[in-house]
Amino acid sequence: MAATSFKTQNDTFRKLLGNGLTYRVPRFQRDYSWTEAEWDDLWQDLLGTMTSGGETSHYMGYLVLQSTDDKTFEVIDGQQRLTTLSLIVLASLRGLQRLIEQGVDAEQNGQRLAQLRQTYVGYLDPVTLVTRSKLTLNRNNDRYYQTYLVPLAQRLPQHGFKASERALRSAFEWFERKVEDHIKSVELANRGRALAQLVDSMSDKLFFTVITVSDELNAYKVFETLNARGVRLSATDLLKNYLFSVLHRSEEHEAELRALEDQWESLLSRLGAESLPDFLRNHWNSRHPSARQTELFKVIRSRVTTRAQVFELLREMDVDVETYVALTQPETPGWSAPWRELVSTLRMFSVRQPFPLLMAARRSLGDEAFEVVLRSCVIISLRYNVIGGLHTSDQERAYHAAALGLATGKLQDARGTLEVLRSVYVSDAQFEAAFADRSLRTAAARNRKLVRYLLSELEHHVSGTRPDKDDPSISVEHILPEHPTVGWEEFASEQLDDFVHRLGNMALLASSPNRDLGNAAFAVKRDAYAKSAWALTARLASDFQEWTPQSIDRRQKQLAKIATAVWRIDQLS
């Protein structure tokens, strides 16, 4: 991103709203959705700045704004926080209004009410009582906000409103009660001053990191750079705003907006809003020339410009979302048990590079051919990523070429698809050499699971029995113990860390004997290994009289030779 495309500064709430600037939540931005949990967190943070020994200020996070004139700003990220802070101000103004109605210091409280309203809420026309508001909400929330909350309506209607409008009312009433509790210990005559002090303290002690961008493209790049949960949600909102704006430019009918809203909400309910940017990139790259995550919004904005293209994009996303959910959440029902097991293995590998290809394959191939491609992706990932540790850029290009071939019809079967992947299928010789040297530190849960998987698959190839890699009664035995004592003098102290984590130093063993063996010498352990039901473990007793660095090298080379047969694609070997 060019250095001049955005600016960053820290601003207090007072500086944001107290300087004549106006803020507008984009028309199709996400509705107000905060609940009591978030309200209470914010309220406690605010109180923490007002107590003796508390925070002198409180950081409210990022606020991403878009403006071309530095006077009117669109709130690209942060609308939930800004809206809630405005509700605290309005709840405080309601408290002042009630004091005035009770005749408590009416003149001075009237001045306070007018000044605070003008500073933080907006100018109230004395004739129409219509406020020229500093904050405008989205199309679903602004009418309720401006009609009932900003004017401090005596009675807030409850029925016939959207859930987000009811959330606004509930938030306002919740903060009304909190504000009232906050000042109830203050003498009645001084409560107006206390309310004004509450707003002033909030305005001066709450501050944001404000990022101001000039257009949506820069905003999307900011979201991808920050990559935090809140801004990931806002990246989703940004795309939604653009798609809805295409309909808006085309003078959309309300029915079309509702249809688009329904499709969008259906997608999010299946995905979760946080996952949408990742899904969208995989979806797009399964059908189109590859786009990087940071450039995706720009690409879509240039390619999706008409109402028909908006609905086509949504329909295509709807087709692919089931596959994406199955790939990212293999525990969900829908796919067969063998498919879920393969996808679970990819997740264990922490590999997502094949997703565009797998989405294209699911659309284009029959079940049998799809399973061939899915299984091949697992094998390639094991050779290339898990054992080889190779750079993924070449791999991503190969997967994308195969996906595009399926999407365009140039590839029509599993065999042709695998040929495109030949360049990222690690050769037997290279794979065997890498496997023979691989170490995995089993202190990490992912690595423990990976070692169990590797040993289980190797055992299945040798004996026909596949130990359950998820069975808690089976553990990973380190032949050279992780903390050796007597009987391991063959290993110099500086060698221990290198050899203990080698795959050749590990075996599957029932948990009970493993606990009993502990740090025993190899001569003692051999007897337990000989009794094991698993061939690879039993061979430790028959093939090795002692356990030395050379023994670990020899055994790992044996396992590596077997591995080339286990994780193998005959067509590519």
N, C-alpha and C positions, 0 to 999 in steps of 0.2 A: 504494500500500500504506500502510495506517495506520502511524503512527510506532510504535505500541505492539504491532504484530503480530510483531515479531522484535527480538532484541537481538544486538549484535555486541561481541566482545572478543577480545583476543589471549591465548592460553593455551599454556603449554609442555606437552609430553607428560607431564611429572610431574604437573602440575596436573590434566590430564584424567583420568589413570588412578590417581593416587596419593591420591585424596581420598574413597574410598568410593563413588564413582558407578559405575553400570553402563551398558553400551552394548550395543545389540542391532541387528544388521543385519536389516532387515525380511525376513520369511520368503521373499518372492518376489523379493528384490533380485538384481541381477546376480551371477553366481558369481565367485569369485576367478579372476583372469585375468592377473595380472602375470607377466612372463617375465624371463629373465636380464638383459635390457637395462634394465628398470626396477629390478630388484634392485641391479644394479651402480651405476646412477645414485644411488640412495638411499645405498648403502654409501659411495660416494666423497664424497657430501655430508656424511655422518656423520664420515668420517675427516678431512674438511677442517676440521671444528670442533675437532679434537683435535691438530692439528699446530701447531707454532710459527709464528706469523705468519698462521695461517688465520682463517677466520670465527669470530667470537665467538658467533654464533648462526646458525641456518639456517631460512629461512622455508619452511614446508611447504604453503602455499596455504590455500584455504578448506576448512572442515569444517562441513557443514550438518547440524544436529541438530534433532530434534523431541522436545519434552517438555511434559508438562502439570504435572509435579510437581518438576522440577529435580533429580531423583534418578536416574531411569531415562530414558535417551535412545535414540531410534531414530536410526541413522546414515543419513541421507538421501543425503548425498554425502561421500565420503572413506573408504569401507570398505576400498578397496584399500590405502591408505596405513596406516590403523590396523591392519589385519590383518598387513601386512608388518612394521610396527614390533613388533607382539606376537611375531612369529616371531623377530625379532632377540633380543628378551628371552628367549624360550624357548631359543634356541640358546645364549645365554650361561648360562642355568640348566643346560643339558645339560653344558656345560663344567665348571661347579661340581660337578655330580653325578659326573662322571668323576674329578675330583680327590678327592672324598670316597671313591669306590670304591678309589682308589689309595692311600688313607691319607695324603694330603697335607693337613696342617692340617685334619683332618676336622671337628673341633669348630667352629672359626671359619667354615669354608666351609659347614658345615651351617647355621649361623646366617645367613650371607649368603643362602644358598639360600632359607631359610624367609622371611626378611624381604623379599627381592626378589619372591618368589612372591606373598606376601600384598599387597604394594604394587601390583604391575603385572599380575598374572595372576588372582588370586583366592584364596579360602580353600580349602585342601585338607582334606577330612574325613579324620582319621587312621585311621578304621575302614574306611570304604568306598573311600577314595582317590578319591572323586568331588569334583571341584572346583566350587565355587560361583563361576563364572567372571565376571570383569568384562566380558568381551566374548563375545557370542553371535553366531555367523555365521548365514547363511541356511539354508534347509531342505536344500540340496544339499551344504553344506560343514560344517555345525556338528557333525555326528556324528563325522566324521573328526578334526576339530579337537579336540573335547572328549575323544574316546576315546583318541587316540594321541599328539597333539602336546602338549596341556596337561599330561597326566600324565608326559611324557617317557618314553614307552614305549621299552624297550630295542631292540625291532625294529619298524620301521615297515612294515606290509604294503604290497605294491605292486600286487597283481593284483585285478581285479574291481571297480575303483573308477572313478568319473567322472573326466573330464579335469581338472576343477577341483580335485578331491581330490588327484590326482597332482601338480598344480601346487603345492598347499600342501606336500606332502611334499618336492617338489624344492626349493622355496624354503627350507624348514627346513634341509635337508641342505646347500644352497648356503651359507647363513649360518653353519651349523656349521663348515664349512671356513674361511670368512673369519674367524670369531671365533678359531678355533684358530691360523690364520696370524698374527692380530693380536697374540696373546700369546706366541707361541713363543720370542721373543727374551727374554722375562721369565724370571727365575730361577724354578724350579719352585715353591718355597715361597711366592712372591709372586703366582702366577698367579690365585689366588682373588681377591685384592685388585684385580688388573688387570681381571678380568671384572666385578666390582662397579663399578669406576670407569667401564668402558665403558657400562654401563647407566645409571649416574648422569649421565654426560656427555650421552648421548643424550637423557635425560629433561629435562635443564635447557637444552640448547642447540637443540633442535628445537621450533619453535613454529608454531601455526596461527592463522588468523583464524577464530574460531568464531562461526557465525551460528546462533542458536537460535530456532526458530519454534514456534508453538503447534499448527499443523495443516498438512495436506498442501497446502491452498490457498495458504497463505503460502509454503510451500516452493517450490511451482511458480512463484510470482511472483518469488521470489528467483532461481531458475534463469534465468528469462527476462530478468531485470534484469542479472545477471552476464554471461550469454550467452557464456561461455567454453567451450572444448571439453569439459572434464571435467564441468561442470555441465549442459551440453546432454545429455550421456550420462545424467546423473542425472535430468533431466526425463523422459527415456524410461523409466528405471527406475521413476519415481514413477507413471507411468501404468500400467506393467505391474503394479506392486504393487497398485494399486487394482483393476484388472480381476481379478487372481487372488484378491484379498480378497473379491470378490463371490461367487466360487465357494466360497471357504472358509466364508463365512457360511451358504451354502446346503448345508453338509455335503457337499462335493463328493466324487465318487469319484476315485481315483487316475487312472483312465483319462481322465477329463475334464481333469484337470490336465495330463496328458501331451499330450492333444490341443491344449489351449490353448498349452502350451509349444512344441509343434511349429509351430503356426501363427505364433506370435510370432517364433520364431527364423527361420522362413522369410521373414517380412517384413523382419527386420533384415538377413538375409544379402543380400536384394535391394536394400535401401535404404542400409544402414550406419546404425548406431544414432544417429549425430549428426544425421542428416537426418530422423529420425522426427517430432520436433515440427513441423517445417515441412510435411512430408507430411501429417501429421494435420490441421493447420489447413486446408490446401487441400482435402483429402478432405472434411472436415466441412462446409466452406463451399460445396462443390459439391452438397451434399444438404440442408442445413439453413439456417435463418436465420444470418446472419453472426455469427461470434464472433471477438473479438480474441485474439491469441496469449496475452496475459496472463490472459484469462478462460476460455481453452479448457478447462483442467482442471476448473474449477468447473462449466462447462456440461455436460461429459461426465459428471461425477460425479452431476449432478442428473438426467441423461437415461438413463444406463446403470446400472440398479440390480438387474437380475435376470440369472440364468445365461443365459437365452435372449437377452437384449439384449447380453450380452458376446460371445456367439458370432456374433450378427448383425453387431455392429460389426467383428469380425475378418473375417468373410466379405466385408463391403462394402469394407473396407480392402484385402483381397486382390484384389478386382475392380479397384480404382483404382490399385494400386501400379505396374502395368505402364505405365499412361499417365504417371504421375508420373516414373518412371525415364526414359521416353522423352523427356519434356519437359526434364528436368534433365541428361540424359546423351545428347544426340542422336547421339553417335558410336557408341552401342551398336546392334547389329542388331535388326531386328524391324519397324520401320516402313519404308515406301517411301522411296526417295531424295528425291523432292520434299518429303515430310513432314519428313524429317530436315534438309533444307536450310532449310525455313521455321523449324523449331525452333532450328537453329543461329543463324539471324538474330535471333530473339528473345533468345537468350543473348548475342549480340554487343551487342544493345541494353541488356542488363542489366535486362530487363523480366520480371517474374513475375506481375504483376497479373492476366493472363488465365487463370492456371492453373486456378482453380476452374471457370470456364466451359469450358475445354478438356477437363477431366476429365468434366464433365457431358455435353458434346457427344459425346465418344468413346463414352460409355455409351448415349446416346439416339439418335444420328443414324447414318445409313449413311456409308460411306467418302467418297462424293462430297460430301455435305453437310458432313461434318466438315472436309474439306479447304477448303471455302469459308469456314467459320468460322475455321479456323486461318490461312488467308491474310489474311482480314479483320483478324484480331488483329495481324498483322504490320504491315499498312497503318495501322491505328489507332495502333499503338505508335510508328511512325515519325512520323506527324503530331503526335500528342499529346505523347509523351514525348521522343523524340530531337530533333526540330526545335522543337516548341512549348515544351518544358520546363515543362509545366503541372503543377499539383498533382495528386497521384494519388488523393486521397480520393474525389472525384466519380467518377473512373474506376473505382475499386474497387467502388463502389456499383452502377454500371451493369453491370459484369461479373457481380457477384453476383446481381443481379436476373435477368439472362439465364440464369445457371446454375440458379437456383431455378426459373425457368420451365420449363426442360428437365427438371429433377428431378421436378417435380410434374405434368408432362404438359401444362401450359398452353401451352408452346411445343413444336412438333413438327417444325419444319423450319428450314433455314438462314435463309430469308427473314424469318420471324418473329423469329428470334434477332437478326439484324442490326438490325431495327427498334428493339429494346430498346437497342442500342448507338448509336443516332443522336445522342444527347446528347453523346457523347464522340468523335464523328467531326468533327475540326476542318475547318471550311469551306475551300473552295478559296482564297478571298480571304485568310483568316487564315493558312493554311498557306503560301501564296505569299509573303506579307509576312514571315513568320518565316524562311522558307528564304532569302529575299533578304538577310537580315541575319545569317545564322548563321556563326559562326566555330568552328573545331575545332583545338586545339593538337595537332599530330601527334607531338609528343615522347612522348605517351602511346601505348602499343601499341594500346589499345582504340580510340582515336581514329584512328590510322593505318588500322586495319582498317575502321573505319566509313567513312572517306573513300574508301577503295578500293571498298567496297560501293556507296556512293552514285554515284560516278563510273562504275562498271561498269554499274549499272542504267540510268543516264541514257544512256550510250553505246548500250546495247542498244536502248533506245527509239528513238534517233535513226537508228542505222545497221543494226540487226538483228544486230550482233555484240556478244556479251557477253564482255569481257575477263575472264580468270580472276582473281578478286580475291585468290586465294591463291598466284598465280604469283610466285615470288621474282624473276623476270627483269623484272617490271613494278614500277615505283616511282611514288610520288606526287611529281610535279614542282611545286615552288613557283615560279611565274613570277617574281614579285618574290622574290628569294632570301631565305632566312632570315637570311643574313649578307651583305647587299649591299655591294659596293665601288664601283667606278667605273661610271657609266652609269645610276644610279638617283636622280639629283638631284631628280626630280619628287616624291619622297617625303621630307617633312620627317622628321627623326629621331624626333620624338614620334609620327609616324603609323605608323612601320614595324611595331611590334608589333601594332597594330590590323589592318593590311591584310594582313600576311603570312599570317595564319591564316584569312582569309576563304575560304569555299568557292570563290568566284569567282576566287581566285588559285591554284587547284590544277588539275592535269591529270594524266592517266595518260601515262607515257612509259616506253619501254624503259630498263632500268637503265643500260646502257652509255652511250647518248647523254646521259642525265641526269647521270652522273658527269662526262662531258666538258664539259657546258655549265657546270656549277658556278655561279659568280656572274656569268656573262657578261651583258652588256647585252641588252636585249630584241631589238635589231636582229640580234644574233648568234643568239639563241634561235629567232627566227621561222623561220629556214631549217630547223632541226631539226623544229620543229612541223609545217611544211608537208609534211614527208616521213612523218609519222606515219600508221600504218594506221587510227588511230581518228579518227572524224569530229570529235568534240568538240575533240580536240587540234589537228587540222589547221585547224579554223576559227579558232584563235587567230592563225594567219598570214594568213588571208584576211579576217577581220573587223576586225583591229586593226593599225594602223600604228605605234602606240606603246602603252606600258603605263603608265597613270597611275591615280591613285585613282578617277577617273571610269570608266576602263576596267574596273576590278575591279567597281565597282557595276553597270555595264551588263551585264557577262558574268554576274554572279551573278543578276541579274534574269532573264536568258535561261534560266539553269539552273532557277531557281525556277518559271518558266512550264512548262518540260518536266516538272518534278517533280510538278506537280498532275495530269499525265496518267499518270505512272508509278505513283505510289502513290495509287490512286483506287478507290473502291467505287462503281460506277455507281448502285446502288440508293439510296445515301445522298447522292449528289452532286446 
